[in-house]
Amino acid sequence: MSSRIGHPLAYPLRVTIGALAVLTAWAPFADPDQLSALVVVGAGIVGYSGYRVAVALGVVGHRAEGSSTTVTVRRVRQEYQLVSRSWLELRGGGEDRWLPVYFTPELIGFPGGTALLSERQIVLRPEPGGTEPAGGRHLEFRVLPAGRARASEPPGRLVDNPTRVDPEAETRAATTTKTTRRLLLDAQPAVAAPFVALLWLYVMGGGTGAFVAAMCVAAATGTWLGAIRGSDPS
């Protein structure tokens, strides 16, 4: 696996495949009840991932679009419990909206500007006047929504992007986009996996093998959920 992420959906889809691989690996050792549980979890992963991809690609509306509307935008990073996500604060039409987006390295150096919203895509363009990165790269770039827009601020601590381009933005981007770093951050909810496994044993019974299997499935599912919802490693 590459240590860097390119397309915004590449990382969450890889984690999704990894989670399904964990479920598949335990299937041959499962009894009928355990196999049914694995099928239900697998179906939930596939269905929810499909919905998220449909929203990201514009198949399902994110409710922030007009008919090719341009609005003022800035990026904020949400820190809430174990969640870290990127949001776009959209200002236009007399109302503010917040839209979660999948992380892409260009967001780190984005100082605010305008967003072109349509049914199928969201394109960000920095404000002119010396705010573009050196060499003029990333003058505009596309982002993918990671959910529906909301009319109220996301919960938790919101960290604003600087209004000037950080000269170290490219270096930070190279560090934050490493797959190992992103997996470690998304795997934080996996600390609850042993407790989920104990609950499974209490309800369904089983021995050491069932405990290990339930713990692996819970850890993989928790990591997948963080990734598919659009975690931000920055």
Buried (B, 14 or more C-beta within 10 A) or exposed (E): EEEEBEEBBBBBBBBBEBBBEBBEEBEEEBEEEBBEBBEEBBEEBEEBBEBBBEBBEBEBBBBBBEEEBEBBBBBBBBBEEBBBBBBBBBEBEEEBBBBBBBBBBBBBBBBBBBBBBEEEBBBBBBBEEEBBBEEEEBEBBEBBBBBBBBEEEBEEEBEEBEEEBBEEBBEBBEEBBBBEEBBEBBBBBBEBBBEBBEEBBEEEEBEEEBBBBBBBBBBBBBBBBBBBBBBBBB
